């Protein structure tokens, strides 16, 4: 059963993020050695890595960037209007499946991250430095 769910997660991730290979010349890391989670698909090109991770026993998907081996930056931090410390009233969201979360994330990455995927790291580094500063203030290593 677990082998089937792992295979499904990886196939869905590969299908949705195929554009990284086709349009941006990324490669898939077939067996990430530093991952503690087998539910992870990793793409890389030079010093830039994109990871799709399954969490929450199949209920959550997270997508992140990592540049030059530094701290992960979640995909949504790169969307226009990201405010990390802004307290917003939580809106009840309709729960969507992990498959759907992966599909949505791939579409959001296409729409919001072409500059980064093409190698322009200016905006990424601005967000990374802001995120790194927040993590340090909160005592995260």
DRENBA-512622 format. One record per atom (N, C-alpha, C): x, y, z; residue in three letters. Coordinates in steps of 0.1 Angstrom, whole numbers, padded with zeros to 4 digits, always signed. Each point is the difference from the previous one (the first is absolute). Example, Ala and Ser with C-alpha at 12.3 -4.5 7.8 and 13.67 -1.06 7.14 Angstrom:
! DRENBA-512622
+0132-0057+0078ALA;-0009+0012+0000ALA;+0009+0012+0000ALA;-0004+0011-0007SER;+0009+0011+0000SER;-0008+0011+0008SER;
This chain:
! DRENBA-512622
+0008-0012+0000UNK;-0008+0012+0000UNK;+0009+0013+0000UNK;+0010+0000+0009UNK;+0008+0012+0001UNK;+0008+0002-0014UNK;+0004-0011-0005UNK;+0008+0000-0013UNK;-0009+0006-0011UNK;-0013-0003+0000UNK;-0010+0006-0010UNK;-0001+0015+0002UNK;-0002+0004+0013UNK;-0002+0014+0003UNK;+0013+0008-0004UNK;+0012-0006+0003UNK;+0012+0007-0003UNK;+0002+0001-0016UNK;-0003-0010-0007UNK;+0000+0000-0014UNK;-0010+0010-0006UNK;-0012+0001+0006UNK;-0010+0009-0005UNK;+0005+0015+0003UNK;+0005+0002+0012UNK;+0005+0014+0003UNK;+0011+0004-0010UNK;+0010-0009-0002UNK;+0011+0004-0009UNK;-0005+0001-0015UNK;-0009-0008-0004UNK;-0005+0001-0014UNK;-0008+0013-0002UNK;-0008+0004+0010UNK;-0008+0012-0001UNK;+0009+0012+0000UNK;+0010+0000+0009UNK;+0010+0011+0001UNK;+0007+0002-0013UNK;+0005-0011-0005UNK;+0007+0000-0013UNK;-0008+0005-0011UNK;-0013-0004-0001UNK;-0009+0005-0010UNK;-0002+0015+0001UNK;-0003+0004+0012UNK;-0003+0015+0001UNK;+0012+0009-0001UNK;+0011-0005+0003UNK;+0012+0009+0000UNK;+0009-0004-0012UNK;-0005-0007-0010UNK;+0008-0004-0012UNK;+0005+0013-0007UNK;-0007+0011+0001UNK;+0004+0012-0006UNK;+0014+0005+0004UNK;+0004-0004+0012UNK;+0014+0004+0005UNK;+0010-0007-0009UNK;-0002-0012-0005UNK;+0009-0007-0009UNK;-0001+0006-0014UNK;-0013+0000-0005UNK;-0003+0004-0014UNK;+0003+0015-0003UNK;-0003+0009+0009UNK;+0001+0014-0003UNK;+0012+0007+0007UNK;+0006-0006+0010UNK;+0010+0007+0008UNK;+0013-0009+0002UNK;+0001-0011-0007UNK;+0011-0009+0000UNK;+0005-0004+0014UNK;-0009-0003+0009UNK;+0003-0006+0013UNK;+0001-0015-0002UNK;+0007-0006+0009UNK;+0001-0014+0001UNK;-0006-0005+0013UNK;-0005-0013-0001UNK;-0005-0005+0013UNK;+0011-0007+0007UNK;+0001+0001+0013UNK;+0009-0007+0009UNK;-0007-0013+0003UNK;+0004-0011-0006UNK;-0008-0013+0001UNK;+0000-0006+0014UNK;+0010+0003+0008UNK;+0001-0005+0014UNK;+0006+0010+0009UNK;-0007+0010+0005UNK;+0006+0010+0009UNK;+0005-0007+0012UNK;+0013+0002+0003UNK;+0006-0006+0012UNK;-0002+0007+0013UNK;-0002+0014-0001UNK;-0002+0008+0012UNK;-0014+0001+0005UNK;-0009-0007-0007UNK;-0014+0001+0004UNK;-0004-0011+0010UNK;-0007+0004+0010UNK;-0005-0009+0010UNK;-0014-0005-0003UNK;-0005+0005-0011UNK;-0014-0003-0004UNK;+0001-0006-0014UNK;-0005-0013-0001UNK;+0000-0006-0013UNK;-0010+0006-0009UNK;-0010+0007+0006UNK;-0010+0007-0008UNK;+0005+0013-0005UNK;+0010+0000-0008UNK;+0006+0013-0005UNK;+0005-0002-0014UNK;-0003+0009-0008UNK;+0006+0000-0014UNK;+0008+0013-0001UNK;+0012-0001-0004UNK;+0009+0012-0001UNK;+0005+0001-0014UNK;+0000+0013-0004UNK;+0005+0004-0013UNK;+0012+0010+0003UNK;+0010+0000-0009UNK;+0010+0010+0002UNK;+0006+0004-0013UNK;+0006+0012+0000UNK;+0008+0006-0011UNK;+0010+0009+0006UNK;+0012-0003-0002UNK;+0012+0007+0006UNK;-0003+0000+0015UNK;+0000+0012+0006UNK;-0002+0001+0015UNK;-0014+0002+0005UNK;-0010-0001-0009UNK;-0014+0002+0003UNK;-0007-0014+0001UNK;-0007-0002+0010UNK;-0007-0012+0002UNK;-0015+0003+0003UNK;-0009-0008-0006UNK;-0014+0001+0003UNK;-0004-0014+0006UNK;-0007+0001+0011UNK;-0005-0012+0007UNK;-0015-0001+0001UNK;-0005-0011-0002UNK;-0015-0003+0002UNK;+0000-0011+0011UNK;-0006+0003+0011UNK;+0000-0009+0012UNK;-0014-0003+0004UNK;-0002-0013+0002UNK;-0013-0005+0006UNK;+0001-0001+0015UNK;-0010+0005+0006UNK;+0000+0000+0015UNK;-0014-0003+0005UNK;-0001-0002+0013UNK;-0013-0002+0006UNK;-0007-0012-0004UNK;+0008-0011-0002UNK;-0006-0013-0004UNK;-0009+0002-0013UNK;+0005+0007-0009UNK;-0008+0001-0013UNK;-0010+0012-0001UNK;+0000+0008+0011UNK;-0009+0011+0000UNK;+0005+0014-0005UNK;+0014+0001+0001UNK;+0006+0013-0003UNK;+0011-0001-0010UNK;+0002+0010-0008UNK;+0011+0000-0009UNK;+0007+0014+0002UNK;+0013+0000+0001UNK;+0007+0013+0000UNK;+0010+0000-0011UNK;+0002+0012-0005UNK;+0009+0002-0011UNK;+0010+0012+0004UNK;+0012-0002-0002UNK;+0010+0009+0004UNK;+0011+0002-0010UNK;+0008+0011+0002UNK;+0012+0002-0007UNK;+0012-0001+0010UNK;+0011-0004-0005UNK;+0013+0001+0008UNK;+0010+0004-0010UNK;+0008+0010+0004UNK;+0011+0006-0008UNK;+0013-0001+0007UNK;+0010-0006-0006UNK;+0013-0001+0005UNK;+0000-0008+0014UNK;-0009-0009+0001UNK;+0000-0008+0012UNK;-0005+0007+0013UNK;-0005+0011-0001UNK;-0005+0008+0011UNK;-0014-0004+0004UNK;-0005+0007+0010UNK;-0014-0002+0005UNK;-0010-0001-0011UNK;-0010-0009+0002UNK;-0011-0001-0010UNK;-0009+0013+0001UNK;-0005+0004-0012UNK;-0009+0011-0001UNK;-0013-0006-0006UNK;-0011+0000+0008UNK;-0012-0005-0005UNK;-0005+0008-0012UNK;-0006-0007-0010UNK;-0005+0006-0012UNK;-0008+0012+0002UNK;-0010-0001+0010UNK;-0009+0011+0001UNK;+0007+0013+0005UNK;+0012-0001+0005UNK;+0007+0012+0005UNK;+0004+0009-0013UNK;+0000-0006-0011UNK;+0004+0007-0012UNK;-0012+0006-0008UNK;-0012-0001+0006UNK;-0012+0005-0007UNK;-0001+0015+0004UNK;-0005+0008-0009UNK;-0002+0014+0003UNK;-0008+0002+0012UNK;+0004+0009+0008UNK;-0007+0004+0013UNK;+0003-0009+0012UNK;+0010-0008-0001UNK;+0003-0008+0012UNK;+0004+0008+0011UNK;-0006-0001+0011UNK;+0003+0007+0013UNK;+0001-0011+0011UNK;+0012-0003+0004UNK;+0001-0011+0009UNK;-0005+0002+0014UNK;+0000+0012+0005UNK;-0004+0003+0014UNK;-0014+0007+0001UNK;-0006+0002-0011UNK;-0013+0006+0000UNK;-0010-0010+0005UNK;-0007+0004+0010UNK;-0010-0009+0006UNK;-0013+0002-0007UNK;-0004-0010-0007UNK;-0013+0001-0007UNK;-0010-0010+0006UNK;-0012+0004-0001UNK;-0011-0009+0004UNK;+0000-0012-0009UNK;+0000-0011+0007UNK;+0000-0013-0008UNK;-0013-0002-0007UNK;+0001-0003-0013UNK;-0012-0002-0008UNK;-0001-0015-0001UNK;-0012-0005+0003UNK;-0003-0014-0002UNK;+0002-0004-0015UNK;+0009-0009-0002UNK;+0002-0004-0014UNK;-0006-0014-0001UNK;-0004-0002-0012UNK;-0005-0014-0004UNK;+0013-0009-0001UNK;+0000-0011+0007UNK;+0011-0009-0001UNK;+0001-0006-0014UNK;+0012+0000-0005UNK;+0003-0006-0013UNK;+0010-0011+0002UNK;+0000-0010-0009UNK;+0008-0011+0002UNK;+0015+0004-0003UNK;+0009-0009+0004UNK;+0014+0002-0002UNK;+0003+0001-0015UNK;-0007-0008-0008UNK;+0002+0000-0014UNK;-0004+0014-0006UNK;-0011+0005+0005UNK;-0004+0014-0004UNK;+0009+0011+0005UNK;+0005-0002+0012UNK;+0010+0010+0005UNK;+0012+0000-0009UNK;+0005-0011-0004UNK;+0012-0001-0009UNK;-0003+0006-0014UNK;-0012-0002-0005UNK;-0004+0006-0013UNK;+0000+0015+0001UNK;-0007+0005+0011UNK;-0001+0014+0002UNK;+0014+0007+0001UNK;+0008-0007+0008UNK;+0014+0006+0003UNK;+0008+0001-0013UNK;-0002-0010-0009UNK;+0007+0000-0013UNK;-0005+0012-0008UNK;-0013+0002+0000UNK;-0005+0011-0008UNK;+0004+0014+0006UNK;+0001+0001+0013UNK;+0004+0012+0007UNK;+0015+0002-0003UNK;+0008-0010+0000UNK;+0014+0002-0003UNK;+0002+0005-0015UNK;-0007-0006-0009UNK;+0000+0005-0014UNK;-0003+0014-0001UNK;-0011+0004+0007UNK;-0005+0014-0001UNK;+0009+0010+0008UNK;+0007-0004+0010UNK;+0006+0010+0009UNK;+0016-0001+0000UNK;+0006-0010-0005UNK;+0014-0002+0002UNK;+0008-0002-0012UNK;-0004+0004-0012UNK;+0008-0002-0012UNK;+0014+0007+0001UNK;+0000+0012+0007UNK;+0013+0007+0001UNK;+0010-0009+0008UNK;-0004-0006+0010UNK;+0009-0009+0008UNK;+0003-0013-0007UNK;-0010-0006-0007UNK;+0003-0012-0007UNK;+0009+0003-0012UNK;+0000+0012-0005UNK;+0009+0003-0011UNK;+0014+0005+0005UNK;+0002+0000+0013UNK;+0013+0003+0006UNK;+0002+0014+0005UNK;-0010+0008+0000UNK;+0001+0014+0006UNK;-0004-0002+0015UNK;+0010+0001+0008UNK;-0002-0003+0014UNK;-0002+0013+0009UNK;-0001+0011-0007UNK;-0002+0013+0008UNK;-0011-0001+0009UNK;-0012-0002-0004UNK;-0012-0001+0008UNK;+0001-0011+0010UNK;+0005-0011-0004UNK;+0001-0011+0009UNK;+0009+0004+0012UNK;+0011+0006-0003UNK;+0010+0003+0011UNK;-0006+0011+0009UNK;-0008+0009-0005UNK;-0007+0010+0009UNK;-0009-0008+0010UNK;-0008-0009-0006UNK;-0009-0007+0009UNK;+0008-0009+0010UNK;+0010-0007-0006UNK;+0008-0009+0009UNK;+0006+0008+0012UNK;+0006+0012-0003UNK;+0006+0008+0011UNK;-0010+0004+0010UNK;-0012+0004-0005UNK;-0011+0003+0010UNK;-0004-0012+0008UNK;-0002-0011-0006UNK;-0003-0012+0007UNK;+0011-0005+0010UNK;+0012+0001-0005UNK;+0011-0004+0009UNK;+0001+0009+0012UNK;-0003+0013-0001UNK;+0000+0009+0011UNK;-0011-0003+0010UNK;-0012-0004-0005UNK;-0011-0004+0008UNK;+0003-0012+0008UNK;+0006-0010-0007UNK;+0004-0013+0006UNK;+0010+0002+0011UNK;+0010+0009-0002UNK;+0010+0003+0010UNK;-0006+0006+0012UNK;-0009+0010-0002UNK;-0007+0007+0011UNK;-0008-0010+0009UNK;-0005-0010-0007UNK;-0009-0010+0007UNK;+0008-0011+0006UNK;+0013+0000-0002UNK;+0009-0010+0005UNK;+0001-0013-0008UNK;-0004+0000-0012UNK;+0001-0012-0009UNK;+0014+0000-0006UNK;+0005-0012+0000UNK;+0014-0001-0006UNK;-0001-0005-0014UNK;
